[in-house]
């Protein structure tokens, strides 16, 4: 099918995107991208990360009229990013499309026999390979849908900037500095990222940010050495019990958070509505929420997407694998607080300190952990005009409104883009809960990939037709 300058149709654009999938073009591109071992968690992979940007992914833009730039990371030893820009008219809206080309460790020794993390293996609707969903297969959807629009009508009708970083799996080091340095290159009216799993396999999602996370250690160190339990048990204070009581003062027996400063003062009505309208799917192998655990009077979706959680990641005193008959000298627990934008991340550790002092635990130290374990909360209002327009486009394509998730329960760099570029942030995921991302046997579901191409082709057409909010 040849391009038709200025003409074409929404249906034609969608048909082209679907044909890429049905004729094997999408799969061929995905095989080529997956073959590059972009393990950002492994030393010595800088060359692969750069090759992914400069060669493998760059090839996807051939003939599309995009200007390509490989942006060096401000952090030494970290992978670069690819920026592909097509600016047709500065007066038109600009969409910044996000993806990440790095993956977690391949772990080939842990994959099922016959599978290779660096090759796409097709078994029915399951396409196995590292990055098939996290995240090469997802940003490839956005790019090929843009191609379908250009081939259908000969132009975009808006400005597109595709930004693919290579450090997301290690916390996006240097990303904020890169956005500060290259703010003019990356300026946009809206951010659309493709990453993560959907809540269901039968209806699409739009996610609007992420809960933040703050991790810290609670430490009770009472003496330099352990002491014989026969001689000193019952007269020396036991750090394990002290720490246990301190923990129970933070979260109750039934999972209710007892530190009021960690909780939202209120939940916006738009967020509460979005949570309670969510449709969930039971996926075999995933946990079932425990009845009676957590904040009373709230739905499961409100507790996941609109509330705070406090988790004990680890708790140790003595040597659990080789206990000795001794009153221990020290006990330590690592906690993680996940929170929405309604709770300032910087207030959490001071709130814990104040709470422990009020509860009579001055000996419990609160020790922040590395920045790597802390990330900020973000959320675009579900009633934002861009959000409503994207929802309408998705509904126009598949005949029903998507799940609208106020903020992802996992982590992503939404906060960085919101804060540095002042854009509404929206994520359109194309995976599912059973995809095994970050583990062996990562795989995509072919029907979700195909639907993603269709959804994005329809969305790009609607942006082209001026159905999105006017330029800021």
CORQUIFEN-V563052 format. One record per residue. RES is the residue in one small letter. PHI is phi as a letter, one per 20 degrees, with the letter a starting at -180 (none if undefined). OMEGA is omega in whole degrees, 0 to 359 (none if undefined). Layout:
BEGIN
[[RES PHI OMEGA] [RES PHI OMEGA]]
END
This chain:
BEGIN
[[x none 182] [x e 181] [x f 176] [x d 189] [x f 174] [x m 181] [x d 180] [x n 184] [x b 176] [x f 180] [x f 179] [x f 178] [x f 179] [x f 180] [x f 178] [x f 180] [x f 179] [x f 180] [x f 176] [x g 181] [x f 186] [x f 182] [x e 175] [x n 181] [x f 179] [x f 181] [x f 180] [x f 178] [x f 181] [x f 178] [x g 183] [x f 180] [x f 181] [x f 183] [x f 180] [x e 185] [x f 187] [x e 181] [x e 183] [x f 179] [x e 183] [x d 176] [x f 176] [x n 181] [x d 180] [x g 181] [x f 179] [x f 179] [x f 179] [x f 180] [x f 178] [x g 181] [x f 190] [x f 186] [x c 189] [x f 182] [x f 180] [x g 181] [x f 180] [x f 183] [x e 180] [x g 177] [x m 183] [x e 178] [x m 177] [x e 171] [x e 185] [x d 176] [x c 172] [x e 184] [x e 179] [x f 179] [x f 177] [x f 178] [x e 178] [x g 176] [x n 180] [x d 186] [x f 181] [x e 174] [x c 174] [x d 173] [x d 176] [x d 186] [x c 170] [x c 181] [x d 183] [x e 180] [x a 181] [x g 180] [x f 181] [x e 175] [x f 179] [x d 178] [x d 174] [x e 181] [x d 184] [x d 168] [x b 174] [x c 184] [x e 179] [x e 179] [x c 173] [x f 181] [x g 180] [x f 180] [x l 185] [x g 182] [x f 183] [x d 180] [x e 179] [x f 179] [x g 180] [x n 179] [x d 180] [x c 182] [x g 184] [x d 175] [x b 179] [x e 178] [x d 182] [x e 174] [x c 184] [x m 180] [x e 182] [x e 178] [x d 185] [x e 175] [x q 181] [x f 181] [x o 179] [x g 175] [x d 187] [x c 10] [x b 187] [x f 181] [x f 184] [x e 179] [x f 174] [x f 177] [x g 182] [x f 183] [x f 182] [x f 175] [x f 174] [x f 178] [x f 180] [x g 179] [x f 181] [x f 180] [x f 181] [x f 187] [x c 175] [x n 180] [x a 174] [x e 187] [x n 173] [x b 178] [x d 180] [x c 174] [x c 181] [x d 184] [x d 181] [x c 179] [x e 181] [x c 179] [x c 185] [x f 183] [x f 174] [x d 175] [x n 178] [x l 178] [x f 179] [x n 184] [x f 181] [x f 179] [x f 178] [x f 179] [x f 176] [x f 183] [x f 187] [x d 184] [x g 181] [x f 180] [x f 188] [x d 181] [x g 184] [x b 177] [x e 180] [x b 179] [x d 174] [x c 178] [x d 176] [x d 182] [x a 172] [x n 178] [x e 173] [x e 176] [x f 181] [x c 173] [x e 187] [x d 174] [x b 183] [x f 179] [x c 159] [x c 180] [x d 193] [x c 178] [x q 181] [x b 168] [x f 175] [x e 179] [x c 176] [x c 180] [x d 179] [x b 176] [x d 166] [x d 188] [x c 172] [x d 178] [x d 188] [x d 183] [x a 183] [x e 185] [x c 170] [x f 182] [x c 183] [x g 185] [x f 178] [x f 182] [x e 192] [x c 177] [x f 181] [x n 177] [x c 174] [x d 179] [x f 183] [x d 184] [x f 179] [x f 179] [x f 180] [x f 181] [x f 178] [x f 179] [x f 177] [x f 178] [x f 182] [x f 175] [x e 181] [x e 180] [x c 184] [x f 180] [x g 181] [x d 172] [x n 179] [x e 180] [x f 186] [x d 178] [x e 188] [x g 182] [x f 178] [x e 187] [x d 174] [x f 175] [x f 176] [x b 177] [x d 180] [x g 182] [x g 181] [x f 180] [x f 179] [x f 179] [x f 181] [x f 180] [x f 185] [x f 175] [x e 185] [x f 174] [x d 181] [x d 179] [x c 175] [x f 179] [x d 180] [x g 178] [x n 178] [x e 184] [x f 174] [x d 180] [x g 179] [x e 179] [x f 176] [x n 179] [x d 176] [x o 185] [x f 180] [x f 177] [x n 180] [x d 176] [x f 177] [x g 183] [x f 176] [x f 180] [x f 181] [x e 191] [x d 185] [x c 187] [x c 178] [x e 170] [x c 176] [x c 186] [x c 170] [x e 180] [x f 180] [x a 181] [x b 183] [x b 166] [x b 184] [x m 180] [x d 185] [x g 181] [x e 179] [x b 185] [x f 176] [x d 179] [x f 185] [x b 168] [x f 188] [x f 180] [x e 191] [x b 171] [x c 184] [x b 175] [x c 173] [x d 179] [x d 173] [x c 176] [x d 171] [x d 187] [x b 176] [x e 179] [x f 180] [x f 177] [x c 180] [x f 181] [x g 182] [x f 181] [x e 192] [x f 181] [x f 174] [x g 178] [x f 177] [x f 179] [x f 181] [x f 180] [x f 181] [x f 178] [x f 180] [x f 182] [x e 177] [x n 178] [x c 180] [x f 182] [x f 179] [x e 178] [x f 174] [x d 187] [x d 177] [x f 176] [x e 186] [x f 177] [x g 181] [x g 183] [x e 180] [x c 177] [x b 188] [x e 176] [x e 179] [x b 176] [x a 168] [x e 182] [x f 178] [x g 179] [x e 179] [x f 182] [x g 178] [x f 180] [x f 181] [x f 180] [x f 178] [x f 176] [x g 181] [x f 179] [x f 180] [x f 178] [x f 179] [x f 184] [x e 187] [x d 175] [x n 176] [x b 180] [x f 177] [x f 165] [x f 177] [x d 186] [x d 187] [x g 175] [x b 179] [x f 175] [x e 176] [x e 182] [x d 173] [x a 185] [x e 181] [x g 185] [x g 182] [x f 181] [x f 178] [x f 185] [x f 185] [x e 184] [x d 179] [x l 181] [x c 168] [x f 185] [x d 179] [x c 178] [x d 177] [x d 184] [x f 183] [x c 177] [x c 179] [x b 190] [x f 183] [x e 188] [x f 179] [x m 175] [x f 183] [x m 178] [x c 174] [x f 177] [x m 173] [x g 181] [x b 174] [x d 171] [x e 184] [x g 180] [x f 179] [x f 176] [x f 180] [x f 178] [x f 177] [x f 177] [x f 180] [x f 180] [x f 183] [x f 177] [x f 177] [x f 179] [x f 180] [x f 177] [x f 182] [x f 174] [x f 180] [x f 182] [x e 177] [x m 181] [x e 179] [x e 179] [x g 180] [x f 182] [x f 181] [x f none]]
END
